[in-house]
Amino acid sequence: MKDNGTSDKIKGNVNKAKGEIKGNVNKAKGEIKDQIGNATDNKSLQAEGKLDKAKGHLQETVGKLKDGK
């Protein structure tokens, strides 16, 4: 049985999807923290939320780059 790279492509797509999913989760988590911090005047929580959002954007970008897009 020959493997013509199909399994590598599948693994690559899975890794890409994981990166994008993690990125989206962190962006959502960050947005929630940012909004709660803003509503409660908690600057520390707001800053943590902004950091999570930035981390999410980075993870999503890395996930997309793994696919070459």
HELIX and SHEET records of a PDB file:
HELIX    1   1 THR A    6  ALA A   39  1                                  34    
HELIX    2   2 LYS A   43  LYS A   66  1                                  24    
END                                                                             
